[in-house]
Amino acid sequence: MKKHNFSAGPCILPQEVLKKASEAILNFNNDNLSLIEISHRSKPVVDVMNKAQQLVLELLGLENKGYKALFLHGGASLEFLMTPYNLLPIDGKAAYLDTGTWSAKAIKEAKLLGNIEIVASSKDKNYSYIPTDYTVPDDAAYFHCTSNNTIYGTQMKSFPNAKGYRVCDMSSDIFSRQLDFSSFDLIYAGAQKNMGPAGVTLVVIKEEILGKTGRSIPSMLDYKLHIDKESMFNTPPVFALYVSMLTLEWLKNLGGIPAIEKINQTKAAMLYDEIDNNPLFEGVAVKSDRSMMNATFTLTDLTLTDKFDKLCEQAGINGLKGHRSVGGYRASMYNALPLESVEVLVNVMKNLKK
Ligand SMILES: *Cc1c(COP(=O)(O)O)cnc(C)c1O
């Protein structure tokens, strides 16, 4: 039987997607060739790219609004650098909100290219909350934030006004909840948290914002070039792209983001309810900023650690260990995690109390 996979990333994927993906490795489209041994310029692969791009824009409600979807290499981590390269004018300034390790890494890269103002940071309390007491300066070319802090289990519920462009790293909660995605000018996400396997990065960008910085941009970092080449400037990560496409198709068939949001709310409510009502457990993140995707918690009595870990293992639970910078536990409840897995975890928590 498959384990209950709470892994923070790479993440759980729908079983039917894994099955289709494995079939495509042996025989794609009944052409008696593998998906990963044919040209990325062949029609079947170009069709996969087009379909994936179309599904992204459709699911996010961004069709016919001037946005392009790209599937690139380098992970969300390379977007930390690509963002300032493409959006930060040579003499300009950008504003960043520091809500965790990933935000801090984005800031570090951006600082290589110019003047970066950190508008607020929650580092003082090990990133256990989302700062709200700040304004984005009007002279910032763009504002950058991280919608969901995978490591700390916090999530932005609202986003500040900004005069410049709005940029968001949505790696760990894209396609999980309804947002006005058109209020962002650039969204990026490593696929492996909530959309597919590692190896491909989704970038959704409003085309009109490009080409205004006065910089020369290295080819591989140039969004405009990737748009002009229809996301095939170089060989795209075909397999990761295909699995992402299948996952997006799965999500669409399920009813899209409104439908999955309801399921995600149910899963998160069930787990947080147990964390709050079981005296043996305690949540890490400030309640109002809790993430629907990654729930961080600890045991109130650490001498129970071995016992709890053993019960989890016996129940077939995988990937519950917290990130080393937070400790404790982290249950990642991405789109493909069945409600049943959360029930199993909650039962283990209840059994520990007994
Ligand atoms: C995992 C993660 C990243 C880094 O993604 P890579 O694809 O490994 O570069 C960036 N931001 C967030 C919010 C993440 O969860």
The ligand as an SDF file (V2000), in Angstrom:
LIG
                    3D

 15 15  0  0  0  0  0  0  0  0999 V2000
   11.4080   25.0800   -2.4000 C   0  0  0  0  0  0  0  0  0  0  0  0
   11.2250   26.5140   -2.5360 C   0  0  0  0  0  0  0  0  0  0  0  0
   12.0900   27.2910   -3.3050 C   0  0  0  0  0  0  0  0  0  0  0  0
   13.3060   26.7240   -4.0030 C   0  0  0  0  0  0  0  0  0  0  0  0
   12.9030   25.9740   -5.0900 O   0  0  0  0  0  0  0  0  0  0  0  0
   13.9630   25.2630   -6.0440 P   0  0  0  0  0  0  0  0  0  0  0  0
   13.0870   24.8420   -7.1820 O   0  0  0  0  0  0  0  0  0  0  0  0
   14.5490   24.1300   -5.2790 O   0  0  0  0  0  0  0  0  0  0  0  0
   14.9780   26.2490   -6.4370 O   0  0  0  0  0  0  0  0  0  0  0  0
   11.8350   28.6300   -3.4290 C   0  0  0  0  0  0  0  0  0  0  0  0
   10.7790   29.1950   -2.8120 N   0  0  0  0  0  0  0  0  0  0  0  0
    9.9230   28.4840   -2.0630 C   0  0  0  0  0  0  0  0  0  0  0  0
    8.7560   29.1740   -1.4090 C   0  0  0  0  0  0  0  0  0  0  0  0
   10.1100   27.1180   -1.8970 C   0  0  0  0  0  0  0  0  0  0  0  0
    9.2650   26.4040   -1.1470 O   0  0  0  0  0  0  0  0  0  0  0  0
  1  2  1  0
  2  3  1  0
  2 14  2  0
  3  4  1  0
  3 10  2  0
  4  5  1  0
  5  6  1  0
  6  7  2  0
  6  8  1  0
  6  9  1  0
 10 11  1  0
 11 12  2  0
 12 13  1  0
 12 14  1  0
 14 15  1  0
M  END
$$$$
